[in-house]
Amino acid sequence: MKLKLSQKQIGQRIMELRKSKGLSQEDLAKSIGMSRPSLAQIELGNRSVDVFELFQLSHVLGFSMDEFLSPDFKAEDEIQSVNEKAEKKTDLRISVPDLQLGKFKNVLLYILERCAGKPNIGETVLNKLLYFCDFNFYELYEEHLTGARYKKLPYGPVPQKLDTIINQMIDNGKLKRVKTDYHGFPQTRYMPMEKADLMQLSAAEKTVIDNVIQQMSDWNANKISDYSHKDMPWLATKDGDFISYNLAFYRELPYSVRMYDDEN
């Protein structure tokens, strides 16, 4: 016997299934041709779901209509029954970045070119500027800027292989490492020895980088680290793990940089 569910119950079940499969709202919304805000309203119980939309959701999330409408429904049971299928679907949706070394070096040079004269731009601040450039661009355009992978470490997100890349750039005469102090604390800074190739940066990429620099380049290490620790991708990641770019779609203000149109 089927149970007549309220909008809130339907939304709750959809949210449980989506989270159990590791999908963001943006991932699921795209899969069924819906805007993210509309899906968010469904999950909150503020918007009804028609039969066609529920059918699409059942196909993507891998549940049967009878079990979904059952009073004994449990998201965990649904996940176990379609576990292998769910893993394959999730793998297709997870964006695995591929480091674009030339682009990363250009972004690094451009940031340092704009900021290296500021006494607060040590390694910690530089790491966070790179992180917000990469994740802001991905949230806006669903494409990677540099493809760098960031780990959740104690002082905030840190791009992997950064030391190797910087040492290579120093050896090639593109950067200079400077040891100094900032308010009594030891600091490592990097000075650009050549200009970034702006032909390798699109207008959209440059705008995102410029916006991050304008907002955060005057912050000290403590302020920008604390700010990064409240960003959803950081909060949702376990210590020491790589931070998924898809978590950028869970952001809320003031971190979110994208306007989500509620078209459905």
C-alpha atoms as one frame of an Amber mdcrd trajectory, in Angstrom:
protein
   0.000   0.000   0.000   1.381   3.379  -1.004   1.617   6.298   1.363   0.490
   9.783   0.423   3.529  11.928   1.133   3.668  15.627   1.913   5.930  17.942
  -0.103   8.259  18.118   2.884   8.538  14.317   3.119   9.243  13.998  -0.599
  11.880  16.716  -0.411  13.526  15.088   2.597  13.709  11.707   0.868  15.168
  13.208  -2.296  17.790  15.084  -0.283  18.755  11.935   1.656  19.179   9.945
  -1.547  21.181  12.695  -3.232  23.561  13.099  -0.296  23.983   9.354   0.098
  25.151   9.196  -3.503  27.578  12.071  -3.046  25.859  14.362  -5.543  25.668
  18.117  -5.214  22.418  19.944  -5.859  24.005  21.314  -9.021  24.899  17.805
 -10.244  21.412  16.432  -9.680  19.644  19.500 -11.037  21.641  19.327 -14.267
  20.871  15.641 -14.657  17.134  16.300 -14.742  17.170  19.651 -16.550  16.222
  21.729 -13.518  17.794  24.801 -11.940  19.626  24.368  -8.667  17.338  26.799
  -6.775  14.283  24.803  -7.895  15.801  21.581  -6.582  16.699  23.344  -3.341
  13.063  24.429  -2.941  11.902  20.845  -3.548  14.264  19.528  -0.884  13.027
  22.167   1.548   9.434  21.130   0.848   8.518  24.506  -0.638   7.888  23.247
  -4.180   5.853  20.312  -5.438   7.217  17.604  -7.749   5.186  16.452 -10.739
   5.085  12.834 -11.914   7.517  13.416 -14.775  10.094  15.064 -12.482   9.765
  12.264  -9.938  10.319   9.711 -12.700  13.482  11.535 -13.776  14.699  11.647
 -10.181  14.058   7.929  -9.750  16.130   7.200 -12.848  19.107   9.337 -11.754
  19.008   8.416  -8.056  18.221   4.763  -8.708  15.078   4.243  -6.621  11.828
   2.475  -7.449   8.617   4.485  -7.126   6.988   1.845  -4.902   9.869   1.825
  -2.440  10.201   5.624  -2.489   6.522   6.041  -1.567   6.601   3.296   1.052
   6.184   4.207   4.746   9.227   1.976   5.416  11.479   3.913   3.045  15.098
   4.328   4.134  17.667   6.030   1.952  20.365   3.656   3.198  18.412   0.625
   1.974  17.911   2.212  -1.426  21.605   2.975  -1.684  22.635  -0.561  -0.811
  20.285  -2.073  -3.383  21.796  -0.030  -6.219  25.269   0.535  -4.776  27.386
  -0.481  -7.762  25.196   1.430 -10.182  25.276   4.499  -7.966  29.054   4.443
  -7.732  29.382   4.381 -11.508  26.983   7.304 -11.892  28.709   9.315  -9.200
  32.120   8.709 -10.730  30.896  10.187 -13.987  29.747  13.349 -12.242  32.737
  14.012 -10.014  35.086  16.504 -11.617  38.658  15.299 -11.259  41.012  18.217
 -11.958  44.034  17.856 -14.212  46.798  20.346 -13.406  47.480  22.761 -16.255
  51.048  23.605 -15.324  51.493  26.521 -17.721  48.209  28.103 -16.634  49.045
  27.615 -12.955  52.423  29.336 -13.386  50.770  32.221 -15.235  48.126  32.690
 -12.538  50.830  32.568  -9.866  52.933  35.174 -11.700  49.915  37.405 -12.247
  48.910  37.313  -8.563  52.473  38.034  -7.452  52.822  40.777 -10.041  49.752
  42.469  -8.598  50.487  41.743  -4.933  54.175  41.062  -4.308  54.765  44.631
  -3.124  52.322  44.099  -0.261  54.105  43.062   2.950  51.309  40.652   3.980
  51.646  38.386   0.916  53.546  35.458   2.362  53.026  31.767   1.602  49.819
  31.419   3.628  48.060  34.334   1.954  49.321  33.239  -1.474  47.926  29.721
  -0.972  44.495  31.096  -0.137  44.451  33.548  -3.049  45.181  30.656  -5.410
  42.454  28.545  -3.769  39.746  31.188  -4.085  40.738  31.947  -7.683  40.393
  28.272  -8.596  37.184  27.535  -6.681  35.451  30.802  -7.578  36.149  30.200
 -11.253  34.840  26.633 -11.026  31.655  27.715  -9.279  31.018  30.342 -11.947
  31.887  28.414 -15.104  31.993  24.723 -14.081  35.455  24.518 -15.625  38.860
  24.402 -13.967  41.075  27.459 -13.993  44.423  25.805 -13.206  43.319  22.286
 -12.310  45.341  22.415  -9.080  44.274  20.029  -6.323  43.961  21.431  -2.807
  44.308  19.560   0.477  42.624  20.476   3.734  45.553  21.271   6.018  45.577
  23.002   9.440  46.080  26.550   8.128  43.654  26.194   5.246  43.584  24.803
   1.696  47.002  24.291   0.135  47.670  23.555  -3.564  49.593  20.336  -4.052
  52.973  20.339  -5.807  53.298  24.075  -5.136  56.788  23.739  -3.637  57.988
  21.759  -6.650  56.495  24.273  -9.094  57.959  27.264  -7.239  61.416  25.672
  -7.025  61.293  25.001 -10.760  60.304  28.615 -11.438  63.134  29.845  -9.193
  65.636  27.631 -11.047  64.342  29.050 -14.345  64.721  32.634 -13.135  60.976
  33.344 -13.077  60.694  33.805  -9.293  62.892  34.884  -6.405  62.401  33.604
  -2.857  62.769  36.209  -0.116  63.036  35.399   3.596  61.806  38.225   5.795
  59.589  38.853   8.802  56.113  40.313   9.167  55.125  41.799  12.524  57.860
  39.813  14.232  57.056  36.466  12.567  59.255  34.761   9.923  57.795  35.011
   6.429  58.605  33.570   3.020  57.687  35.742   0.052  58.104  35.353  -3.696
  58.993  38.114  -6.128  58.104  37.731  -9.833  61.132  38.114 -12.083  59.046
  38.230 -15.252  55.532  39.286 -16.188  52.644  36.888 -16.632  51.653  36.114
 -20.226  48.215  37.727 -20.275  47.529  36.167 -23.677  47.210  32.864 -21.819
  44.427  34.214 -19.574  40.913  34.742 -20.882  38.935  37.823 -19.919  36.748
  35.709 -17.622  39.774  34.145 -15.917  41.439  37.501 -15.388  38.222  38.994
 -13.975  37.879  36.217 -11.389  41.526  36.595 -10.343  41.225  40.390 -10.151
  38.098  40.111  -7.986  39.854  37.784  -5.538  42.861  40.097  -5.378  40.647
  43.129  -4.812  38.712  41.420  -2.017  41.443  39.553  -0.151  44.965  40.693
  -1.024  45.119  43.148   1.912  44.151  40.492   4.458  46.783  39.054   6.767
  47.415  35.321   7.140  45.102  34.910  10.136  42.169  36.703   8.511  42.326
  34.887   5.179  42.881  31.511   6.897  39.877  32.051   9.165  37.797  33.078
   6.158  38.803  29.974   4.187  37.852  27.772   7.154  34.227  28.887   6.818
  33.997  28.125   3.097  31.741  25.118   2.449  34.314  23.083   0.447  36.679
  23.327   3.420  33.979  22.577   6.010  32.719  19.495   4.139  36.174  17.915
   3.712  37.976  15.663   6.177  41.370  16.770   7.481  44.127  15.814   5.078
  41.775  14.958   2.195  41.643  16.607  -1.200  38.885  19.221  -1.465  36.297
  18.470  -4.150  35.589  21.319  -6.548  31.936  20.202  -6.689  31.506  21.373
  -3.097  31.666  24.950  -4.422  28.030  24.531  -5.500  27.001  24.219  -1.832
  28.298  27.682  -1.015  26.119  30.411   0.386  26.807  34.125   0.707  29.275
  35.708   1.211  31.287  32.869  -0.376  29.105  32.072  -3.370  30.040  34.096
  -6.447  27.349  32.780  -8.770  23.811  33.994  -9.337  21.572  30.929  -9.611
  18.556  31.688 -11.812  15.334  30.027 -10.657  13.967  29.223 -14.091  12.001
  26.074 -13.301
